[in-house]
Amino acid sequence: MQDLGWGAITLSVLKQFLPVWLALALTFAASIRYRRRLGLYGKLFDSAIGMTGFALVMLWVFTALFADLIATHDVLSQISQMKNKLPGTMQPDGAGWYLLGGDHLGRDVFSRMIAGSRVVIQIAPMATLFAFMVGITLGLPAGYFGGRLDTALSFLANLVLAFPVILLFYLLVTPEIVETGLPQYMAVVLFLFPLIFLTVLLNARYYVMPARRNLILALVIVIGGWAYLALVSDPGTRVALLPAALDPLRVPGNILIVFVSVVFVNAPTVFRIVRGLTLDIKTRDYVAAAQTRGERPWYIMLWEILPNARGPLIVDFCLRIGYTTILLGTLGFFGLGLSPESPDWGSTINAGRKLLTIAPHPAIVPALALMSLVLGLNLLADGLREESLRD
């Protein structure tokens, strides 16, 4: 069997992505059919920019979900004869092609690109969500109450923002800092905010219905508390809060460090956005009406102010996932946090850049993948902003 030409390579790649094309077709068909019932998400399909961004983002989301079906080789499998081979090269044993070539260790570039999408999709949205939970939980009271609370929280946020980001990551991943358990202690604090947010949100909503409130809060605290302990617990370290048998959500130490670092860096910016929106919205008439009715402060913040700030926050959430994706790529490029054999796009770009003049494809392929995902997130944010302004 001969090596493939570019036309055959393109057809083979498109064929491998068949599960993604089917999932995209079903998603778009259902979304367009019921778009009038889907609120802001449905209105996104009235915008060409928004649809394009959504398609690019969902392309990589479905790629991450179906990675095992799409990848043609094991991401760690090395064939010495395939080092830096061009796209479409046949394996020496005739077992198959390296569709996008081989890297400097003889690993399949196409399969590593596919596996790298799973790393990004697993970390970036969740880290951004956790950062939003921290920023919202602290930003709402800072903007609503003002005074010394606002001064203190704003000072802490500015203090974190004034610190160089890359230097901060270098400090967090150094062996000496890791041995002190600082990243785990930071996780103990930061991962507590989603539980606090949900508890306060539901308590404010069902405060006038004590029986229902107590039942809901009990379920949230028990289930959420277990999930929280499972996330932060790491058997064999200083933060071993659960026995191994009760810890199914164990997060590898290197991923935990990257996750905590991203949350810690993004949370102050979200705090400042939420604080600014709260300062503006709290002067509106419907907030004054809620105060006149005797509503409690947290009810006003979470059920009057926050819903009316959702437009800018949703747009910023999409943009911030893009920033986080770039940040993850930067961390991988500098070899911070993730293991050296990780197929994440940043590490792959870093490994391939040293041989750009000889074999550019190992670095170009993940770079294009990273660029397309970030472009999709930016276009999606633009589409959401465009549609939210029409409301």
N, C-alpha and C positions, 0 to 999 in steps of 0.2 A: 504493500500500500504506500502511496506517495504522500508527501506533505500537501497541506491544503493551501489554496490561493485565498485572496482576500474575500472574494465572493462566497466561497464555500465556508470560510471562517464566519462571515456575517450570518449566513443561514444557520450554521451550527449553533452559534450563540443565541440567535432568536429562538431556535428550537428548544434549547435548554431552559429558556425563560418562559416556556409555554404555560406553566402553572401561574406565573405572574400575570401574563396577558389575560388569562381566563378570569382571575380574581379582579383585575382592573376593569374588565368588561362588565362583570356582574355588579361591581361597586358603582360604576358610573351609570349603568342602566337603572339600578334601584334608586340612586340618588336623584337622577334627573326625573324619574317617574314621580317621585314623592317630594320633590324639592319645595313645593309650596307648604308642606307640613313640617319642614325641618328647620325653620327659623333662619338664623344667620348662616348656618351650614348650607341650607338649601339655596339661599340667595347667592352663595359662592359660585353656583353653576350658571349664574347670569353674567359672570365676568370671565372673559377669555384669559386674563392674567391669572385670576384665581384658579380656574380649572387647570391651566398649565402647571402652576405650582403644585396643586393638589395631586396631579398625575405623577409628577416627578417624585414627590414625597412618598406617595403610596407605592410607587415602583420599588423603592428601596425598603419600605416596610414589608411588602409582600416578599421581596427577595430575602429579607432576614427570616421571615416565617417559613419559607420553602427552601431555605439554604441547603438542606440535606438532599433535596430532590434536584436542585439545580447544579450543585458542584459536581465536577467530573472526577476529582481525585481527592485524596486525603490531604489536608492543608499542611501536614507535617511530613508527608512522604517525600523522600529525596531520591532522585535518580541522577547519579553523577554525570551521565552522558547528556543530560538535559540542561546543564548549567548554561544560563544566558541564551538559550535557544530561541529562535524567532517564533512569532505566532504561527500556529498551524503545523508545527513540527510533530512528526510521528514518533512515539516512544520506540526505543531500540527493540523491545520485544513485540512490537506491533499491536499492543493492547489498546491503544487509543492515542488521541492527539492532545497536545498541550495547546488549547485553542488560542490563548493569548501569550504563549511562550512560557519559558522557564526563568526563574530568578537565579541569583548567584549561588544558591545551594541546590539547584535542580528541582525546586518545588513549582507546582503549577500556579501561575499568576492568576488565571481566571478563578480557580477555586478559592484562592486566598482573598481575592477581591470580594467574592460572594460571602465568605465567612467573616470578613471585616465589616460588612454591613450589619451583621448580627451584633457585633461588639458595640457599634455606634448606636443602633436602635435600642439596645438594652440599657445603655448608660445615659445617653443625652436627654431623652424625654423625662426619665425618672429623676435625674439629677436636677433638671430644670424645675420639675414639679415640686421637689423638696425645697428648692431655693425659693419658689413662690410661696410655699407654706410658711417659711421663716419670714420672708419679707412682708406678707400680708398680716401675719399674726402680730408683728411688731409695728408695721407701718400704720395700721388702722388706729390703734390707741395713741400713737405719737401725733398723728395729724388731728385726731378728734379732741384729745384732752390738752395737747400743747404743754406749755410750762416746762418744768424741770424734766419731766419724762421725755418730752420731745428733744430737749437739749442734750440729755444724756445719750439717748439712742442715736440721734443724729451725729453726735461726736464719735461714737463707736463705729458707725457706718462709714464716716469719712476717714477714720483711722485705718480701717481695712482697705478702703479704696485707694488710700495714699500709698499703700505698700506695693512695690513692684510684683506683678502677678507671677512672672516666671521665677523670680527669686523665692517667692513664697512656696511654689511647688518644689523647687530644689530643696528647700529646708524640710518640707514635709516628707519627702521620699528618701532623705539621707538615712543610712542605717542607724546612725546614732539617735536621730529623732524617732524613728520607728521603734527602736528598742525601748524608749521611754513610754511607749503606749499613747503618745499624744494624738495620733490620728484616731485611735479607738475612743479616747476620751472626747474628742470633738464629735465623733459619730453619736456618742451617748447623748450629747446636748442637742445637736442639730436634728437627729432623727426623732426627737421627742416632739418637735413642733407640729408635724401632721396630726399626731394624736391629740395634742392640746387644741389645735384648730377645730378638729371634728367635735371634740367634747364641748367646747365653748359654743360652736355653731348650733349644735343640736339642743344644748341647754337653753340657749336664747330663744330658739324656735318653739320649744315645747315647755317653756317655763310655767305657763298657766295650766298645763295638764300634767300634774306631778306623777301620776301613775304611769302614763305612757313615757314620760321623760325618763323616769328612773329605769324602766325596762330597757329603753333604747341606749341610755348611757351605760348601763351594766354590760350590754352586749358589746358596745364599742370599746369599753375599757378592757374587757376580758380578751376579746379577739384582737383588738388593736394593740393591747399591751403585750400579748404573746408574740404578735408579729414584730413589734418593736424590739423585744428582748432577743428574738431569733436573729434579727438583722444585725444588732450590735454585738451579740455574744460571739466570742471566738475562743473555743476550747483550747487550753494550753497556753493562753496569754493572761494578762492581768485583767482582761475584761471577759471572763468566762461566767456569764450570768445564767446560762441554761446548760443542762447536761446534753451531750451529743444526741441522745435519743429524742429529745424534744426540740431539736434545732434543725428543721428541714430547710430553712432559708439561709443557710450559711453562705456568706459572701467571702470569696477569696481575699486575702489580705491586700494584694496589690490593687485589685479593683476597688476595694473599700477606700484605700488611700486616694485614688483618683476621684471617686464619687464624692468623698468628703471635701476634697480640695475644690471641686467644681461648685458644690453647694455653698461653701464658705465664701468663694469669690463672687458668685452671682447674687447671693442674698442681699448684700447692702444696696446694690443697684435697684433691685425690686423694691426694697424698703423705701428708697427715695421716691420711686414712681408712685407707690401706693400712698405714701405720706402726702405728696403733692396733690394727688387726686382727691384725697380725703379733705384737705384744706379747702379745696374748691367746692366739693359737693356738700359739705356740711353747712354751707350757707344757703342751700336751696330751700324752697318753701316746703317741700314734702318732708324734709328733715325736721324743720321747725314744727310741722304738724304732728309728726311722730313724738317729738319732745312734749308737745302740748297734751297729747293723749296719755302721757306718763310712761312711755316705753322706756325700757332700761337701756343704758348706753351701749352694751354689747349687741342688743337686738338692733339698734339703730345702725351700728357700724356694719354688722354682718348681713342684715336683711333690708336695709334701706340704702346705705352708701355703697357697699361692695357690688350689688347687682347693677347699679348704675355706673359703675366703673369698669364693667366687664369688657366693653369694646376695646379700649386702649390696652387692657391687660391681656386679652386674647391675642391681639396683634403683637404685643411685646413678647408673649410666650412663644409664638412661632419664631420671631426673630432671635430670641434668646436660645432656642434649641439650635439654631444655625450657629450662633456664637459658640455654644457649647461644643458643637461638632468640630468647629475649627480649633477650639481649645484642646479637645481630645486628640485631634490630629497633631497639634503642636507638641503636646506631651509625648505622644508616641514618637514623633520626629526626634525629640531630644532624649528619648529613652527613659522617660520618667514614669514610674508607676507600673505600667503593664510589663509582663514578662517579655524577654527578647524574641521568643518564638511566636508571640501573639500575631495573628493576621490583621490586626487593626491597621487602618489605612496610613496613619502617621508613621508607624514603625516600618511598614512596607516601603513607603516613600523614602524614608531615611536609609533603608538598606539598599535601595536601588539607585539612589542619587550618586553614589560613588563610581558607578559604571555607566553614567549617562552617555558618554561618548561611544561606548562599545555596544551596550544593550539598553536603550532608553525605555523599552516597554515595561519593565518591572516597576519603574517609578511613575510613568505616565498613566498607566491604567488606574491605580488607586487614586492618583491626583485628580483625574477626570471624574471618578466616582464621587470623591469628596466635593468637588466643585459642583456637580450636578445636584447633589442633595442640598447643599447650602443655597444654591440658586433656587431650587424648588421651594425651600422654606421662605426665602425672601419674597418670591412671587406670591406664595400663599398669603404671607402677611400683607402684601400690597393689596391683594384681592379682598381680604377681610377688612382692611382699613377702608377701601373704596366702598364696600357694601355697608359697613357700619355707619359711615357718614351720611348715607341715604336714609337711615332710619329717622 
